[in-house]
Amino acid sequence: MRKFLIGCLCALPLLAQAYSGAELQEDCLAAETLLAGQKSADIFHSVKSSRCLNYLEGFLDGYALGERLSERVGVRLGAFCVPRGAEARVRLVRAVLAYLDRQPPLPRDDSIAATQVVGAAFSKAFPCKE
């Protein structure tokens, strides 16, 4: 049942993709350099960085809501457990980039949604200890 619910949640973004995996990768690369304290001459660098960080926060909010609602019907998704602490944002960004580094290059079109990338990256990087 848990795998079915996770599959349904991952399939929802296929209906309308406003943010592709390739765009997410570009934005998270900017976020990684910004979080490391490096400056950039690109005037859109901070915008890209913010878009990555805000997307990841929104993804986590949506996941937390799904987790909460599933628990109300007696199911725990447990696809991943979010890291806490001061370095959490850095770890989230690095998890996405590490996952993408191990994948074939993403197509520039919208065929792979950012949600698919983030869900897979977080599941691999932050498994729940049961």
N, C-alpha and C positions, 0 to 999 in steps of 0.2 A: 504494500500500500504506500509506503514511504517513497519508493522509487517512482511509483505512478504519479504522486503529487509533485515530486521534484521535476519529473518530465513535463508535466502540465505547466508548471511555473516557468520552465525554460522555453516552452513552445509559445507562450504568450507573446514574447517580443517579435516573433516571426510575423505576426499580423501587421505590425507597424514599427518599422525601424527608423528612428530619427537619428541614431548615433551608431556608426559602424565600428567594428573592431579596429580597423585601420586608423580611424580618427582617434579612437581611445588610446591607441598605442602612441601616436604622435603627441597627444596631450599629456599622457602620463610620463613620457620622456622629459617634457618640459617641467612637469611637477617634481620629478626626481631631482633635477638640477636645482630647482628653486628650493626644495627642502634641504638640499645639501649646502645651501647658502651661496651658490654660484650666481653671478649676474649674467645677463644676456643683453645683446644689442638689439634683439628682435623685440619690437614694440608690442607684439601680440603674445610674447612669452608668458606673461603673468595671466593673461586671459585663458590661454591654453591650459596652463597649470591649474587655474581655478576650475575650469570645466572638468578636468579629470577628477580633482578632489571632490567637487560637488557631486559628480556622477556617482563616485564610489560611496559617498555618504547617503545619497538617495537610494542607491541599490541596497545598502544595509538597512535603511529604514523600511523599504519594501519587504525585504527578507524577514525583518523582525516582526512586521505585521503578519506576514504569512505564517511564521512560526507560532505566533500568539493565537491566530485563528485556528490553525490546525490542532493546537493543544486543546482548544475548547471542544473539539470533537474526538479527543483521545488519541491523536496521532502526533508524534514528534518528528519533524523533518530531519533535523540534525545533519544537514548537508555540510555544514562547517561551523566552527566556533570562532567568533570574532576576537582578534587580539585586543587587549586593553593596555592602557598605559601611555606614557609620553611619546613613545616611538610608534604607536599604532598606525598613524597616517603613513609614515615612511614604510612600514612593513606591508601595508595594503598596496601601495603603489608598486613596491618592489615585487610583490607576489604576482601582480598582473604582468609586469614587464618580464619577470623570469619565466612565467608560463608562455608568454608570446615568443620569447627567445628560443624555446624548445619546439615551437610549431613551425610548419612551413610558412613562408611569407604570406601575409593576409592579402587578399585581393583588394584593390582600391574601390571596388563597387560596394554596395550595401549587402552583399550576400551573407556576411557573418556579422551578427549583431553584437554590440558591446556587452549586452546582458549575458550572452552565451560565453563570451571570453571571461568576464568577471566571475560568473558562477563556477566555471570550470577551474579558474585560477584559485579562487578561495577554497574550493573543495579540496584541491590538491595541497595547498599550502597550509591550511588551518583545519585539519580534521579534528573532529570532536573526540575527546578521550572518554570512552564509555565505561 
